[in-house]
Amino acid sequence: MKESIRKLSGFSAAFRLDFAEALRSRWALLCALLYAGLGCVFVLVGMRESALLGFTGTSRVLLGTTHLLLLILPLLALSATAQVINRAREEGALELWLSQPIRRTDYILAVALSRYVVLTAPYVIILALLGVVSTLWFASSISWLVLGRAIAVGAALNASFVGLGVALSSFLATPTRSATTAIFAWLIAVVLVDFGLIGAMLQWRLQPQAVFALAVINPVQAARMALLSAQDPELSILGPVGFYLTHKIGPSPLFIIGVAWPIAAGALAWTAGWMRIRRGDVV
């Protein structure tokens, strides 16, 4: 019992200090302003042009906001985590931390969770507020189930790239190298994989099963398909692949995959970083 309390107190102390450091660096404020700014632009412009564009409510506008945020969330998560451990090692703070009664596992878990909370809490709050404001201000109905699914997908994607950022920070020795690798990883996730998949589809006549398998490996693509399943259960925008997904997998399992796989990928990446820190030299 005393051992469990000691472990919990070590994790709690590391979490509180790293969370306070993240707040002092204005990460939470930056994320909240970015989410709120993009959401307000989409809602105000979308509702203003609703008669011309044919919007039937704010659900589609909020989903458009979330689709854009799916490209930004990975970059924010990697920026917030990819340099945290190697910078602490370089400055000597990591050695100081671990000279206290704090286990390495407690430290790396506290770092990941504190950064995840700082990144995800503003996302959840801002989207919920946008839903409330849009409903009250524009007197337009909104699907709270769809909005809840959008929040869940974004939170899962954050978990994926927070885990990846912690792994990069654990394996790469210098903050400069980890920052460069993080940018490259973001480009692969949101841009290069799309081009590679499109190029493969143009070069070879891939079966829908193969296209789905190649796409879902990328957590960003898995999250996109989960959002599309909430917005358009028929997935007509995806053509033959959408027909295959609708009839062979279904919208609900596709949403589960789009949430579960990014979380699992982030957990695997975090585990790799944890094993590196656990077995490596902290100096």
C-alpha positions in Angstrom: 0.0 0.0 0.0 2.8 2.4 0.9 4.6 1.6 -2.3 1.5 2.3 -4.4 1.0 5.6 -2.6 4.7 6.5 -3.2 4.4 5.7 -6.9 1.2 7.7 -7.2 2.7 10.7 -5.4 5.8 10.6 -7.8 3.5 10.6 -10.8 1.3 13.3 -9.4 4.3 15.6 -8.7 5.7 15.1 -12.1 2.3 15.7 -13.7 1.6 18.9 -11.8 5.0 20.4 -12.5 5.0 19.6 -16.2 1.4 20.8 -16.6 2.4 24.1 -15.0 5.4 24.4 -17.3 3.1 23.8 -20.3 0.7 26.5 -19.1 3.5 28.9 -18.5 4.7 28.3 -22.1 1.2 29.4 -23.3 0.5 26.2 -25.1 -3.0 26.0 -23.8 -3.8 29.6 -24.7 -2.3 29.1 -28.2 -4.4 25.9 -28.8 -7.6 27.6 -27.5 -7.1 30.7 -29.7 -6.4 28.5 -32.8 -9.3 26.2 -32.3 -11.7 29.1 -31.5 -10.5 31.2 -34.4 -10.9 28.4 -37.0 -14.2 27.4 -35.5 -15.6 31.0 -35.5 -14.5 31.6 -39.1 -16.2 28.4 -40.3 -19.4 29.0 -38.4 -19.8 32.7 -39.2 -18.8 32.4 -42.8 -20.7 29.1 -43.3 -23.9 30.4 -41.8 -23.6 33.7 -43.5 -23.5 32.0 -46.9 -25.9 29.2 -45.9 -28.6 30.3 -48.4 -26.1 30.3 -51.3 -24.2 27.1 -50.3 -27.2 25.1 -49.2 -26.2 24.3 -45.6 -29.0 22.7 -43.7 -27.5 23.4 -40.3 -24.3 23.9 -38.3 -23.4 20.2 -38.1 -21.8 20.3 -41.5 -19.9 23.5 -40.7 -18.6 22.1 -37.5 -17.5 18.9 -39.2 -15.7 21.0 -41.8 -13.9 22.7 -38.9 -12.9 19.4 -37.5 -11.7 18.1 -40.8 -9.3 21.1 -41.0 -8.2 20.6 -37.4 -7.3 17.0 -38.2 -4.4 18.5 -40.2 -3.4 20.9 -37.4 -3.8 18.6 -34.3 -0.8 16.3 -35.3 1.5 19.3 -35.8 0.5 20.9 -32.5 1.0 17.5 -30.7 4.4 16.9 -32.2 5.5 20.4 -31.5 4.5 20.1 -27.8 6.2 16.8 -27.2 9.0 16.1 -29.7 11.5 18.1 -27.7 10.4 17.8 -24.1 12.6 14.8 -23.0 15.8 15.4 -24.9 15.7 19.1 -24.0 15.3 18.1 -20.3 18.3 15.8 -20.8 20.3 18.5 -22.5 19.6 21.0 -19.7 20.2 18.6 -16.9 16.6 18.8 -15.7 16.0 15.1 -16.5 18.9 14.0 -14.3 17.6 16.3 -11.5 14.1 14.9 -11.9 15.2 11.3 -11.6 17.4 12.0 -8.6 14.2 12.5 -6.7 11.9 9.6 -5.7 10.3 9.6 -9.1 10.5 6.6 -11.4 11.3 6.9 -15.0 7.9 5.4 -15.9 6.2 8.1 -13.7 8.1 10.9 -15.4 7.4 9.8 -19.0 3.8 9.0 -18.4 3.3 12.4 -16.6 4.9 14.2 -19.5 2.7 12.5 -22.0 -0.6 13.0 -20.1 0.1 16.6 -19.1 0.8 17.6 -22.7 -2.2 15.6 -23.9 -4.5 17.4 -21.5 -3.1 20.8 -22.5 -3.8 20.0 -26.2 -7.1 18.2 -25.9 -9.0 20.2 -23.2 -9.2 23.4 -25.3 -10.3 21.3 -28.4 -13.2 19.7 -26.5 -14.3 22.9 -24.8 -14.2 25.1 -27.9 -16.1 22.6 -30.1 -18.7 22.2 -27.4 -19.0 26.0 -27.0 -19.3 26.4 -30.8 -22.1 23.9 -30.8 -24.0 25.8 -28.0 -23.4 29.2 -29.5 -24.4 28.1 -33.0 -27.6 26.6 -31.7 -28.5 29.6 -29.6 -27.3 32.4 -31.9 -28.4 31.0 -35.3 -31.4 29.0 -33.9 -30.2 26.0 -36.0 -30.4 22.4 -34.9 -27.2 20.5 -34.5 -26.5 16.8 -34.2 -24.8 16.4 -30.8 -24.0 12.8 -31.6 -22.1 13.9 -34.7 -20.3 16.6 -32.7 -19.5 14.1 -30.0 -18.0 11.8 -32.6 -15.9 14.6 -34.0 -14.6 15.4 -30.5 -13.8 11.7 -29.9 -11.9 11.5 -33.2 -9.8 14.6 -32.5 -9.0 13.4 -29.0 -7.9 10.0 -30.3 -5.7 11.7 -33.0 -4.1 13.8 -30.3 -3.3 10.7 -28.3 -1.6 9.2 -31.4 0.7 12.0 -32.1 1.5 12.8 -28.4 2.8 9.2 -28.1 4.8 9.7 -31.3 6.3 12.9 -30.1 7.3 11.4 -26.8 9.0 8.5 -28.7 10.9 11.0 -31.0 12.0 12.9 -28.0 13.2 9.7 -26.3 15.2 8.3 -29.2 16.7 11.5 -30.7 19.5 13.1 -28.8 19.0 16.8 -29.6 15.9 19.0 -29.7 16.9 20.3 -33.2 17.0 16.9 -34.7 13.7 15.9 -33.0 12.0 19.1 -34.2 13.1 18.4 -37.8 12.0 14.8 -37.6 8.6 15.9 -36.1 8.0 18.2 -39.1 8.9 15.4 -41.5 6.6 13.0 -39.7 3.8 15.5 -39.9 4.3 15.9 -43.6 4.3 12.2 -44.1 1.1 11.8 -42.1 -1.0 14.6 -43.7 0.5 15.2 -47.1 3.0 12.6 -48.5 0.9 9.6 -47.6 -2.1 11.0 -49.5 0.1 11.6 -52.6 1.6 8.1 -52.3 -1.8 6.5 -52.0 -3.2 8.4 -54.9 -0.1 7.6 -57.0 -0.4 3.9 -56.1 -4.1 3.9 -57.1 -3.2 5.6 -60.5 -0.3 3.2 -61.1 -2.0 0.0 -60.2 -5.7 -1.0 -60.1 -5.8 -1.7 -56.4 -8.7 -3.5 -54.9 -10.9 -1.5 -52.3 -9.6 -3.8 -49.6 -6.0 -2.8 -50.3 -6.8 0.9 -50.5 -8.6 0.7 -47.2 -5.7 -1.2 -45.6 -3.1 1.2 -46.9 -5.2 4.2 -45.8 -6.1 3.0 -42.3 -2.4 2.5 -41.4 -2.1 6.2 -41.2 -3.9 7.5 -38.0 -4.9 10.7 -39.8 -6.6 8.8 -42.6 -8.3 6.5 -40.1 -9.6 9.6 -38.3 -10.8 11.2 -41.6 -12.8 8.0 -42.5 -14.3 8.0 -39.0 -15.5 11.6 -39.5 -16.8 10.8 -42.9 -18.8 7.9 -41.5 -20.5 10.3 -39.1 -21.2 12.9 -41.8 -22.1 10.6 -44.7 -23.0 7.0 -43.6 -23.2 6.0 -47.3 -19.6 7.2 -47.9 -20.5 8.1 -51.4 -17.7 10.6 -51.6 -15.2 7.8 -51.6 -16.7 6.0 -54.7 -16.1 2.3 -54.9 -14.0 2.3 -51.7 -16.9 3.9 -49.9 -19.3 1.3 -51.3 -16.9 -1.4 -50.0 -16.6 0.2 -46.6 -20.3 0.7 -46.2 -21.3 -2.8 -47.1 -18.4 -4.8 -45.8 -17.5 -2.8 -42.6 -20.3 -0.4 -41.9 -20.2 3.2 -40.5 -20.2 2.2 -36.8 -17.2 -0.2 -37.0 -15.4 2.3 -39.2 -15.8 5.0 -36.5 -14.5 2.6 -33.9 -11.5 1.8 -36.0 -10.9 5.6 -36.5 -10.8 6.1 -32.8 -9.2 2.9 -31.5 -6.4 2.7 -34.0 -4.9 6.2 -33.4 -5.0 5.5 -29.6 -3.4 2.1 -30.1 -0.7 3.6 -32.4 0.0 6.4 -29.8 0.3 3.8 -27.0 2.7 1.7 -29.1 4.9 4.8 -29.8 4.8 5.8 -26.2 5.8 2.3 -25.1 8.8 2.4 -27.4 9.8 5.8 -25.9 9.3 4.5 -22.4 11.5 1.4 -23.1 14.2 3.7 -24.4 14.1 5.9 -21.4 13.9 3.0 -19.0 17.0 1.3 -20.4 19.0 4.2 -21.6 21.3 6.7 -20.0 19.6 9.9 -18.8 22.8 12.0 -18.9 
